Amino acid sequence: MGMQMAQVKPEPPAPRSGAVVRVSGVSKSFGPVEALRGVDLEVVPGQVYGVLGPNGAGKSTLLRILLGLVRPDAGEVRVLDARPGSPEALRRTGALIETPAFVPHLSGRTNLEVLARAAGLPRAEVDRVLDVVGLRDRGGDRFAGYSLGMGQRLGVAAALLGSPPLLILDEPTNGLDPEGVAGMRTLIRDLGAAGSTVLLSSHLLGEVQQICDRVVVIDRGLVIADDTVTAIRNRPGGGALELWAAPSAQARSVLAQYAGTEPVEVGEPDERHWRVAPAPDDIPGLVRALVTAGVDIHELRREKQSLEGVFFALTEHDDTNDGTGGLGVTA
Ligand SMILES: Nc1ncnc2c1ncn2[C@@H]1O[C@H](COP(=O)(O)OP(=O)(O)OP(=O)(O)O)[C@@H](O)[C@H]1O
């Protein structure tokens, strides 16, 4: 009986039972443009990945390669232990790439039924995915009458047909209003919580911070960061310091000497509470100077950086990638 009870509530995704996607040494050029320059990536199951990067960094090219839509010039790619684009890989991958193409004069539901039939899936599966994306009530309307957000949700519904273990979503929030973005956030979070592996590209860094377990940052065709969101936000080099130090007169005079930052006395109730933003290289000297001045440090912590802050620090360089002016951050 205990066993049966255990089956009711799904277990959390098994850790690292083999990679869902393996990419090694992948390069791709379009004429003179080197879109990807030796990309390595391993996607572990049950995680939601955010693929980030400035305009023209190579995100879409990478996602297209995983779907077999673009063939790499060099390197190895395996998707669900199969060749990308092969029937075995595609059968188990749901994808939303750019604006989804549906037949305009058919209803959303009929569009999905056509896809479900082609994939040998029962009709009930269409109801299920319409429910998941919150389109059940509007499923009977002609696709031509759908708003952008509804069209996008229908695209996700199509990707969910057959519950594929891998979802690849290229800018799923593209063109959505804030309400649509919030809906998509909930949807993707739920998919992640249910154990799906999701790879999504996005320019909405605030969203990625909330939705994703891991991020892969691509810049000028190279993976420049691949880590958990938490680890990326905890990277050294950013984020202010918060400290509790006394006596406050001595603390003030030492803190005032550092990095031109005015120490902010945070604590009304606690005058030992300070917030400073020294250059990372100045931190050891600052701590030493406080101690030398007879200041007791009761607590010292670094504030977590926003994903957006780390992203800009990582991708900051003089040239823009393709003249489109970099990242249109709306988060
Ligand atoms: N089919 C193609 N033909 C020619 N050039 C291409 C093609 N696809 C992509 N590129 C170029 O390759 C580079 C990478 O493009 P890609 O679309 O992968 O970037 P991205 O990171 O998805 O950018 P964005 O954030 O703007 O969508 C760009 O310079 C782009 O112009």
The ligand as an ORCA input file, in Angstrom:
! r2SCAN-3c Opt
* xyz 0 1
  N      19.850     31.553    -41.775
  C      20.781     32.480    -41.536
  N      21.427     33.074    -42.555
  C      22.398     34.001    -42.330
  N      22.776     34.407    -41.114
  C      22.157     33.861    -40.058
  C      21.132     32.872    -40.209
  N      20.704     32.526    -38.966
  C      21.418     33.254    -38.090
  N      22.308     34.052    -38.740
  C      23.273     34.961    -38.096
  O      23.948     34.249    -37.086
  C      24.128     35.052    -35.922
  C      23.456     34.400    -34.734
  O      22.049     34.460    -34.931
  P      20.988     33.840    -33.930
  O      19.653     34.044    -34.537
  O      21.382     32.469    -33.551
  O      21.167     34.803    -32.670
  P      20.251     34.992    -31.393
  O      21.178     34.907    -30.233
  O      19.110     34.060    -31.427
  O      19.780     36.495    -31.568
  P      18.403     37.244    -31.197
  O      18.480     37.496    -29.739
  O      18.537     38.510    -31.970
  O      17.287     36.385    -31.615
  C      23.546     36.410    -36.272
  O      24.612     37.238    -36.707
  C      22.588     36.114    -37.409
  O      22.472     37.226    -38.256
*
